[in-house]
Amino acid sequence: MNRRYWIFIGGFIGLLGWQVNRFEGFKKPKNFPEPVYDFKSNAVTKDGFELGRKLFYEPRLSRDNTISCGSCHIQFFAFTHHGHDISHGIEDRLGTRNSPPIMNLAWSKAFFWDGGVFHLDLQPLVPITTHAEMDEKLSVVIEKLKQHPEYPELFRKVFGKPEINSANLLKALSQFMLMCISSNSKYDKVMRKEGAVFTPEEQNGYLLFKRNCSSCHKEPLFTDGSFRNNGLAPGLNDDRGRFMITLDSTDAYKFKVPSLRNIEFTGPYMHDGRFYDLGQAIDHYRFNVQHTLNLDPLLEQNSRHGFPMTEEEKASILAFLKTLTDREFLSNPMLAEQ
């Protein structure tokens, strides 16, 4: 079959996907808490979301027009940089940390592994201007967009004027990221009693998870948003995490607790991507928790570090963690580059 046929079929499937996943605005999942983002200052609209999506996949945000936000945040891997332990920017420059997933950000109070940004609308400033990522000036990004044949009209549709400024640029990006909601995993359907049931192994894993992991990875977001030292030996670059923001010695080697949603697809794991396999990440808590400065007390109890766990218990926890995979989110055509 010729190339035109496959282009037609791909477009038809995409159109069906758009109809099935038609834009309905931001809706809080039934089993989620109230979001912390202030929607009064930036209500999500269809035009705003579509502009934000176009900007998210726009390589003009980088200095050499080669990479976009979507380059390091790939949808099918929960918007992470799959296969890369640390981020890669323009000219293949290496960052120092693993790219975190983009999902459920309406419930986040702080962003990045060190919590260095406190508002979602400010979050894109860091990757756009960081030398190892996009390495561009925001003023130059705005000029590029002003010269583009489509963007002035798109901004007018959303904000009432064709003017392109930093505030509206960042708000549009937020509108896209706010719609990256992962809430339809098997776990969610079990909790909402929508016909799904855990297998015996998954149920056992869930009980073990609640006993050993839920203090930090709090349901239903599977993070409590806190900053903790999980006993990793310091890396070669001696990244001190939260301390680099607060300069408080009690924050040394603490990093933001990541969400475990879609963890089956978000590897490599930890702030520096040192574990390529999810089983390795679990084994860290079984065997390799280090007595480092500011080690979280939960990992140092009864004269031992970490959590004792049999191979069978590890397998059960892995089975439960896979119930957090939300394939609807990973393949939602509304979130894909158009």
Helices and strands as residue ranges (DSSP letters): H 3-20, H 46-56, G 59-61, H 69-72, G 75-77, G 90-92, G 105-107, G 120-122, H 125-129, H 138-147, H 151-159, H 166-178, H 186-191, H 200-212, E 227-228, H 243-246, G 249-251, E 255-256, G 263-265, H 278-283, I 284-288, G 297-299, E 300-301, E 304-305, H 311-322, H 327-330, G 333-335
